[in-house]
Amino acid sequence: MPKIVDHDLRKQELVAATWRVIARTGIIGVTTREIAREAGVSTGVLAHYFDNKEELLAAALQQSHQQVYERVRERTQGLLGVDALRVVMLEALPVDEQRFLEAQIEINFQSLALGDDTLRELQHVEFERFWDLLHYRVSEAQKLGQLWPDLDADDVTHQLMVLVEGLSLEAVLYPSRATPERQTKTLESFLARVSAALPAAPATSL
């Protein structure tokens, strides 16, 4: 009786193997042969699921991002405004082993996308997707009166994007300088600067 193969699971395994190879060698060192070896399959099996290395790398990036969005959806249940925004940012920052690997994939992919129009277009789409998520939460926080009213939502969103990109790059290249604690502290400092002061409680007469 022929063995039944779960094709979706097999694709996920191949993508996971790609993550591990990227983390170990960098994206320049990734080859289909190395990925197949890491996954314990032949290059022929790999070719059955992905036409080329670029398609596999794109799948690795998209699945990495999808994991971030799934965690965000789960951990923002019942949260609004700044509280939800904080969760979104922490899920995107490399503050633990899993998110550090995701940052490595992101940064390696960016370098490859510079010389590939298709991958660069994918990078732009993914950028806009995360921008929209942040902008939604920033606007929500403004409507709730949690941010200073004179702030521009686009400017705040842009600064948050820069914060994620900058801290992620620093954490990957200089992990001792961008520790999880420092990343969290930097985020909290930014949120404190843009958050509106709560109105003072009315005085009560005795």
C-alpha beads as a LAMMPS data file, in Angstrom:
LAMMPS data file: protein, C-alpha beads

206 atoms
205 bonds

1 atom types
1 bond types

-500.0 500.0 xlo xhi
-500.0 500.0 ylo yhi
-500.0 500.0 zlo zhi

Masses

1 110.0

Atoms # bond

1 1 1 0.000 0.000 0.000
2 1 1 1.572 3.356 -0.996
3 1 1 2.484 5.755 1.785
4 1 1 0.047 8.662 2.140
5 1 1 1.888 11.981 2.130
6 1 1 0.461 15.074 3.777
7 1 1 1.560 17.601 1.159
8 1 1 0.784 20.685 3.241
9 1 1 2.807 19.280 6.126
10 1 1 5.654 18.373 3.781
11 1 1 5.752 21.942 2.426
12 1 1 5.845 23.298 5.970
13 1 1 8.735 20.955 6.788
14 1 1 10.650 22.150 3.736
15 1 1 10.068 25.767 4.686
16 1 1 11.192 25.066 8.254
17 1 1 14.355 23.462 6.885
18 1 1 14.909 26.586 4.810
19 1 1 14.687 28.737 7.946
20 1 1 17.333 26.634 9.658
21 1 1 19.687 26.829 6.676
22 1 1 19.246 30.607 6.426
23 1 1 19.968 31.010 10.131
24 1 1 23.085 28.863 9.832
25 1 1 24.590 30.055 6.544
26 1 1 22.863 33.314 5.648
27 1 1 20.759 33.638 2.542
28 1 1 23.770 33.765 0.219
29 1 1 24.773 30.281 1.314
30 1 1 21.337 28.759 0.755
31 1 1 21.137 26.133 -1.985
32 1 1 18.372 23.695 -2.843
33 1 1 20.810 20.861 -2.206
34 1 1 21.534 22.138 1.306
35 1 1 17.831 22.622 2.037
36 1 1 17.023 19.114 0.804
37 1 1 19.809 17.703 2.984
38 1 1 18.505 19.632 5.997
39 1 1 14.969 18.338 5.391
40 1 1 16.142 14.779 4.798
41 1 1 14.721 14.556 1.283
42 1 1 16.093 14.444 -2.241
43 1 1 16.372 17.510 -4.445
44 1 1 13.760 15.855 -6.658
45 1 1 11.256 15.890 -3.792
46 1 1 12.072 19.531 -3.155
47 1 1 11.517 20.374 -6.840
48 1 1 8.103 18.690 -6.675
49 1 1 6.924 21.368 -4.234
50 1 1 8.908 24.444 -5.298
51 1 1 10.016 25.378 -8.805
52 1 1 13.178 27.147 -7.677
53 1 1 15.073 28.517 -4.695
54 1 1 13.465 31.952 -4.951
55 1 1 9.982 30.450 -4.671
56 1 1 11.052 28.523 -1.589
57 1 1 12.597 31.596 -0.002
58 1 1 9.425 33.579 -0.675
59 1 1 7.392 30.848 1.014
60 1 1 9.753 30.940 3.991
61 1 1 9.286 34.700 4.355
62 1 1 5.503 34.525 4.027
63 1 1 5.176 31.680 6.511
64 1 1 7.447 33.513 8.936
65 1 1 5.208 36.571 8.726
66 1 1 2.099 34.439 9.025
67 1 1 3.353 33.084 12.334
68 1 1 3.760 36.649 13.586
69 1 1 0.209 37.573 12.578
70 1 1 -1.219 34.441 14.176
71 1 1 0.498 35.273 17.460
72 1 1 -0.750 38.856 17.215
73 1 1 -4.335 37.730 16.656
74 1 1 -4.147 35.374 19.608
75 1 1 -2.487 37.800 22.006
76 1 1 -4.488 40.929 21.171
77 1 1 -7.832 39.330 21.969
78 1 1 -9.704 41.836 24.119
79 1 1 -6.996 44.523 23.790
80 1 1 -7.376 47.942 22.210
81 1 1 -5.231 50.928 21.373
82 1 1 -1.809 51.192 22.984
83 1 1 -2.147 47.834 24.730
84 1 1 -2.739 46.095 21.404
85 1 1 -0.049 48.179 19.701
86 1 1 2.499 47.087 22.307
87 1 1 1.694 43.423 21.618
88 1 1 2.043 43.899 17.855
89 1 1 5.456 45.479 18.302
90 1 1 6.734 42.866 20.742
91 1 1 5.670 40.065 18.419
92 1 1 7.679 41.674 15.613
93 1 1 10.810 42.356 17.672
94 1 1 13.460 39.610 18.115
95 1 1 13.047 39.277 21.885
96 1 1 13.214 35.470 22.019
97 1 1 14.711 32.590 20.031
98 1 1 11.774 32.155 17.643
99 1 1 11.451 35.859 16.891
100 1 1 15.228 36.162 16.521
101 1 1 15.105 33.500 13.792
102 1 1 12.268 35.392 12.113
103 1 1 14.397 38.558 12.172
104 1 1 17.302 36.677 10.600
105 1 1 15.045 35.469 7.800
106 1 1 13.685 38.986 7.256
107 1 1 17.077 40.664 7.077
108 1 1 18.602 37.985 4.863
109 1 1 15.604 38.184 2.546
110 1 1 15.925 41.954 2.252
111 1 1 19.494 41.630 1.002
112 1 1 18.448 39.107 -1.637
113 1 1 15.427 41.172 -2.692
114 1 1 17.687 44.063 -3.661
115 1 1 18.711 42.159 -6.782
116 1 1 15.437 40.406 -7.620
117 1 1 12.368 42.327 -8.811
118 1 1 9.910 39.572 -7.882
119 1 1 11.242 39.181 -4.365
120 1 1 11.422 42.947 -3.925
121 1 1 7.750 43.247 -4.892
122 1 1 6.885 40.581 -2.323
123 1 1 8.886 42.517 0.265
124 1 1 6.891 45.658 -0.556
125 1 1 3.580 43.804 -0.176
126 1 1 4.613 42.379 3.185
127 1 1 5.850 45.799 4.331
128 1 1 2.517 47.395 3.490
129 1 1 0.654 44.628 5.287
130 1 1 2.533 45.287 8.530
131 1 1 2.262 49.057 8.035
132 1 1 -1.542 48.739 7.774
133 1 1 -1.692 46.698 10.984
134 1 1 0.366 49.233 12.923
135 1 1 -1.515 52.185 11.439
136 1 1 -4.847 50.657 12.425
137 1 1 -3.741 50.302 16.038
138 1 1 -2.173 53.780 16.125
139 1 1 -5.392 55.324 14.789
140 1 1 -7.411 53.301 17.281
141 1 1 -5.252 54.579 20.146
142 1 1 -5.774 58.149 18.932
143 1 1 -9.550 57.724 18.846
144 1 1 -9.403 56.407 22.411
145 1 1 -7.488 59.503 23.493
146 1 1 -4.405 57.476 24.383
147 1 1 -2.002 59.399 22.105
148 1 1 -1.299 63.115 21.902
149 1 1 -3.961 64.572 19.576
150 1 1 -1.498 66.651 17.530
151 1 1 0.470 63.579 16.431
152 1 1 0.152 62.391 12.841
153 1 1 -0.775 58.700 12.598
154 1 1 1.427 58.229 9.527
155 1 1 4.430 59.705 11.340
156 1 1 3.923 57.525 14.414
157 1 1 3.500 54.438 12.250
158 1 1 6.655 55.262 10.305
159 1 1 8.637 55.672 13.522
160 1 1 7.386 52.320 14.768
161 1 1 8.393 50.669 11.492
162 1 1 11.861 52.202 11.771
163 1 1 12.087 51.030 15.378
164 1 1 11.276 47.432 14.411
165 1 1 13.650 47.417 11.441
166 1 1 16.472 49.115 13.333
167 1 1 16.287 47.012 16.482
168 1 1 15.937 43.815 14.459
169 1 1 19.021 44.614 12.405
170 1 1 21.013 45.549 15.498
171 1 1 19.901 42.409 17.347
172 1 1 20.992 40.165 14.469
173 1 1 24.340 41.915 13.896
174 1 1 25.138 43.008 17.474
175 1 1 23.051 40.870 19.839
176 1 1 24.915 42.044 22.926
177 1 1 23.879 45.642 22.180
178 1 1 20.216 44.969 21.392
179 1 1 19.280 42.549 24.144
180 1 1 15.597 41.684 24.623
181 1 1 15.575 43.908 27.693
182 1 1 16.955 46.887 25.771
183 1 1 14.539 46.334 22.897
184 1 1 11.612 46.312 25.302
185 1 1 12.911 49.395 27.104
186 1 1 13.309 51.263 23.798
187 1 1 9.746 50.405 22.802
188 1 1 8.334 51.466 26.153
189 1 1 10.252 54.763 26.000
190 1 1 8.754 55.496 22.605
191 1 1 5.224 54.636 23.694
192 1 1 5.635 56.816 26.772
193 1 1 6.669 59.777 24.592
194 1 1 3.652 59.542 22.297
195 1 1 1.077 58.615 24.920
196 1 1 -1.221 61.366 26.154
197 1 1 -1.247 62.177 29.839
198 1 1 -4.349 60.943 31.621
199 1 1 -6.606 63.727 32.914
200 1 1 -6.213 64.428 36.585
201 1 1 -8.916 63.062 38.832
202 1 1 -11.344 65.773 40.004
203 1 1 -10.726 67.078 43.514
204 1 1 -13.249 66.012 46.093
205 1 1 -14.379 68.299 48.866
206 1 1 -14.495 67.010 52.400

Bonds

1 1 1 2
2 1 2 3
3 1 3 4
4 1 4 5
5 1 5 6
6 1 6 7
7 1 7 8
8 1 8 9
9 1 9 10
10 1 10 11
11 1 11 12
12 1 12 13
13 1 13 14
14 1 14 15
15 1 15 16
16 1 16 17
17 1 17 18
18 1 18 19
19 1 19 20
20 1 20 21
21 1 21 22
22 1 22 23
23 1 23 24
24 1 24 25
25 1 25 26
26 1 26 27
27 1 27 28
28 1 28 29
29 1 29 30
30 1 30 31
31 1 31 32
32 1 32 33
33 1 33 34
34 1 34 35
35 1 35 36
36 1 36 37
37 1 37 38
38 1 38 39
39 1 39 40
40 1 40 41
41 1 41 42
42 1 42 43
43 1 43 44
44 1 44 45
45 1 45 46
46 1 46 47
47 1 47 48
48 1 48 49
49 1 49 50
50 1 50 51
51 1 51 52
52 1 52 53
53 1 53 54
54 1 54 55
55 1 55 56
56 1 56 57
57 1 57 58
58 1 58 59
59 1 59 60
60 1 60 61
61 1 61 62
62 1 62 63
63 1 63 64
64 1 64 65
65 1 65 66
66 1 66 67
67 1 67 68
68 1 68 69
69 1 69 70
70 1 70 71
71 1 71 72
72 1 72 73
73 1 73 74
74 1 74 75
75 1 75 76
76 1 76 77
77 1 77 78
78 1 78 79
79 1 79 80
80 1 80 81
81 1 81 82
82 1 82 83
83 1 83 84
84 1 84 85
85 1 85 86
86 1 86 87
87 1 87 88
88 1 88 89
89 1 89 90
90 1 90 91
91 1 91 92
92 1 92 93
93 1 93 94
94 1 94 95
95 1 95 96
96 1 96 97
97 1 97 98
98 1 98 99
99 1 99 100
100 1 100 101
101 1 101 102
102 1 102 103
103 1 103 104
104 1 104 105
105 1 105 106
106 1 106 107
107 1 107 108
108 1 108 109
109 1 109 110
110 1 110 111
111 1 111 112
112 1 112 113
113 1 113 114
114 1 114 115
115 1 115 116
116 1 116 117
117 1 117 118
118 1 118 119
119 1 119 120
120 1 120 121
121 1 121 122
122 1 122 123
123 1 123 124
124 1 124 125
125 1 125 126
126 1 126 127
127 1 127 128
128 1 128 129
129 1 129 130
130 1 130 131
131 1 131 132
132 1 132 133
133 1 133 134
134 1 134 135
135 1 135 136
136 1 136 137
137 1 137 138
138 1 138 139
139 1 139 140
140 1 140 141
141 1 141 142
142 1 142 143
143 1 143 144
144 1 144 145
145 1 145 146
146 1 146 147
147 1 147 148
148 1 148 149
149 1 149 150
150 1 150 151
151 1 151 152
152 1 152 153
153 1 153 154
154 1 154 155
155 1 155 156
156 1 156 157
157 1 157 158
158 1 158 159
159 1 159 160
160 1 160 161
161 1 161 162
162 1 162 163
163 1 163 164
164 1 164 165
165 1 165 166
166 1 166 167
167 1 167 168
168 1 168 169
169 1 169 170
170 1 170 171
171 1 171 172
172 1 172 173
173 1 173 174
174 1 174 175
175 1 175 176
176 1 176 177
177 1 177 178
178 1 178 179
179 1 179 180
180 1 180 181
181 1 181 182
182 1 182 183
183 1 183 184
184 1 184 185
185 1 185 186
186 1 186 187
187 1 187 188
188 1 188 189
189 1 189 190
190 1 190 191
191 1 191 192
192 1 192 193
193 1 193 194
194 1 194 195
195 1 195 196
196 1 196 197
197 1 197 198
198 1 198 199
199 1 199 200
200 1 200 201
201 1 201 202
202 1 202 203
203 1 203 204
204 1 204 205
205 1 205 206
